[in-house]
Amino acid sequence: MSCNLTRGFSLDCNEGVGGVKAIYIANWSAFASGVTFDVDGFIDDLPTATVMPYQPNRNTGAVTITPQSNLENGTLYYDQVVEFSLGKLDNDKKKELELLSKAKVAVFVQLYDDKIMMVGRTDGAFLTAGTYQSGKAKGDMNGYMVTLTAQEPNQPDFLLAYTTEPFDNFGDITVGPTS
C-alpha cells in the first residue's frame, strides 16, 4: 500500500452545518458481509436489514472520529464516537436501551447536510457510556444521554445519497418502527 499523498484541498465556502439530524441503529450481524462500494468509495449496497430510528433531542447529536496512531508500533485505528440524548425517562426507552447496552450494532448517522455515514462497519459499535437522569430544576434534563463507540481500521464510510427519504435507494433496508 502506498502512502503517497494524491491531492491537496483549497478553502471551502462557509456553508457547512454541524450536528446530527437522525441516528439509525441496527444489529451489526446483518452487515458482517454484503456491504459493497462504488468506484468513488461510497457504500452503494447493503444486505437485508432493519434499521431503528433514534431521533436525538435538538442540538445533542454528535459524531467524532479520532485517529489513534502509534508511530513506534506502526499502528493506526479510528475511534468513532456517536453521542446523543433522548428526552423523557420512560419504560419503553428503558427497555430498548437495556437491549442496546448488550448489543453489537452498526450505527448510521445522518448529518444536517443529509449525508449518511456508517459507524462500526467492520468491528461493530457498542454502548460505552451514558447517563439516565432527571435533573434538579424543572428545566433540567429528563432523559437519556447515550454514547456509542467503535474502534475501526478506517474512517466511517458514506452511503450513496438518497432520493427523498433516508435509505430509499437501498431496497433491502427497512426503517423500523418508532415509539
Beta strands, then each sheet from edge to edge (+ up, - down):
strand 1: 20-27
strand 2: 36-37
strand 3: 43-45
strand 4: 49-54
strand 5: 62-70
strand 6: 75-87
strand 7: 105-111
strand 8: 116-119
strand 9: 125-134
strand 10: 142-152
strand 11: 157-158
strand 12: 173-175
sheet 1: 11+ 8- 7+ 1- 4+ 12+
sheet 2: 2+ 3-
sheet 3: 5+ 6- 10+ 9-
end
